[in-house]
Every structure is written in C-alpha cells, then in structure tokens.
C-alpha cells in the first residue's frame, strides 16, 4: 500500500499542537502515536483509527467504516474508515477525538 499524503495532512492539521504526538512509518502507511501509543494511521484509501475494545460500536454502524482486519485477523477496537468517512471533516474529527480519548487512558510508552 502507498502512503496518502493528502490524508496525512488532514490528520496532521487535526492533531497539530498536541503534546506527546509523534509519527512513523507503519501499516504500509504513516502512523500517529500519542505518548508512544498508536492513535491512528493513514494509507492510500483508508484511515485506521484505534478507538479501543468496546469503544468502536458507534463507528461501525456508520457508512464506509468497518472493523480493521490485518492478515485475516479482526482487530477489535480498531476501525478502517474509507474516503467517504474520513473525507467528512466532522466525522474525521469525531474519530480522532475518540482515538485520543482512548489513548489518554493508556500509560505512556
């Protein structure tokens, strides 16, 4: 999978100025971490968002959002948002806010 520079910029703009934020190559794209914990990722055609187990139900009922599957394994607590979903500014913000809220419950790495 190729990186998606446009999606990366949307996420960077949304997360700008947040203390503890870092970035690195991961998942065949670009990942964003908060205090060392995975927050979300961007790759061509999808935004990966870590909402935490039990916190993803609200997102999974929305159009163009599905459970993340990696190497045939369901990644509960993670969702994959397609272009229709991450292209909606309000929904992208809601997804990222959910990821931040979950990451803030985790100990720093």
N, C-alpha and C positions, 0 to 999 in steps of 0.2 A: 504494500500500500504506500502511496505517496503522501507526503505532507500536504496540508491545505493551509497555505499562507493567509488566505482571507479569513478563515475560521480562527486561526491562531491570533490574528489581530483583534477580532471581535472579543475573544476571551481575554486577551491582554488588556484591552480597553476596559472591560468589565471589572477586572481584578486589579487594575492599576492602583498603586499606592498601598496595597495590603501588606502589612508586616508579615514576615515569615514565608513569603511566596518565593518559590524557585521553579525552574523549568529544566527539562532534559528530554532527550530522545527516548521514546518508549512506545510500545504497542505499534510499531511501524509508523509512528507519527510523532507528535510532540506532547509531552505530559506536563501538567502543572501540579505542583506539590505545595501544601501548606504545612509549615513546620516539619517538613520531611515526610508527611503522609500524602499519598496520592489523592488528588482532588478531582481532576478531570483530564481528558486528553482530546486532542484534535488530530484527525487524519482525514484523508480525502473522503468526502461524502458522509462523515459521521463525527459526532461529538460524544465521547464516552464520559459518563458522569457517575461519580461514586456518591450515592445517597445513603448507603448503609443498609444492612439487612433489616427488613421490616419497615423501611422508610421510603420504599420505591413504589408502593401501590398506587399512589396518586398519579405518578408519572406514566405508569404502564397502561393506563386507560386512555391516554391522550394519543391523537393521531401522530404517526411517524416516530413513535418511541417504543422500543422493545427491550426486553431483557438482554443484557450483553451475554454473548456466548463466545468463548475463546477455546479453540481447539476441541470443539464439541462439548465443552463443559459449561453449564449455566453458571454465570457469575452473579449470584443473588446479591442484591444491594447495589449493583451497577446497572445502568441503562445506557442504551445506544440511541441517541437522538439523530434522526436524519435531517436533511437540509430544510425540509418544511418546518420542523420543530425548532432547530437551532437558529433558523433564519427569522423567527419571530422574536423580536427584541425582549418582550415581556416574558415569554416562556423561557428563553435562554437565561435571563436574569433569575427567574424563579428556580431553574435547575441549578444554576451556580450558587445561589443563596442556600439551597438545600444541601449541596455538596460542602459548602463552607460550614454550615451548622453541624453537619456530621463530623467533618474533620476537626472541628474545635473540641469535640468530645474525646478525641484521641490524645494520648501522651505524645509530646514531640519526639522525633527520632534524631 
